Each structure stands twice: as C-alpha cells, then as structure tokens.
Amino acid sequence: MILKINKSFEAPPPGVVLYWQLLDRFEQSLIERDLSKLNIDCYMTTLRLHTRFWKARAIGEITTEEIRSLVKTKLLDKKPSYQKNVLKYIR
C-alpha cells in the first residue's frame, strides 16, 4: 500500500500529460481568447467539480466509456442542456 501511495506522487514519464495539467492549459487558453471571467469560471468550476477524480490520470488513460458513464450516472439528475455543456467542456 505504501508503494501505491508513493507512486501517486511520482512525476509522470516525459511526454505524458496529466489531466490537471491539461485543465491548467485549457484555462490559460480561455484567458488568451479573451473570454469573460464569468465564462471562464463557469467552464473551470464545472470541469473541476465533475472530473476531479481524473486529476492525476494521464489524458490517454481516460476512455470514451468513462466520459459516457460520467454523463449517464453522475449527471443523471441534471438537465440535458447541462449534460451537453459538460460534454462540450470535456471535448
């Protein structure tokens, strides 16, 4: 178990982008595109809220099925328009 915990703190191999790193880049790109602060906050809050469990995962490890499962299970009680927005943000 200790080895498993230690592994989670290791740096990713070169060339591997973790989800949280991509979120930071995405936020920076929104800022560079001159979106309003309110829109940027909406995007980032929504993504961080619903995808926080992907934080330390490599982008290539997140499957289409996991994204579908997110919408079908965790966002089931949300309006279809909200579900579509979350999908749009993830893409």
Residue pairs with C-beta under 8 A, 6 or more apart in sequence:
8 56
12 18
12 58
16 58
16 60
17 58
17 59
18 55
18 56
18 57
18 58
18 59
19 51
19 54
19 55
19 56
19 57
19 58
19 59
19 62
20 55
20 56
22 59
23 44
23 47
23 48
26 43
26 44
26 47
27 40
27 43
27 44
30 39
30 40
30 43
30 44
31 40
35 43
43 89
46 85
46 86
46 89
47 86
47 89
47 90
50 70
50 74
50 75
50 86
51 70
51 90
54 62
54 66
67 87
67 90
70 86
71 83
71 86
71 87
75 82
75 83
75 86
78 86
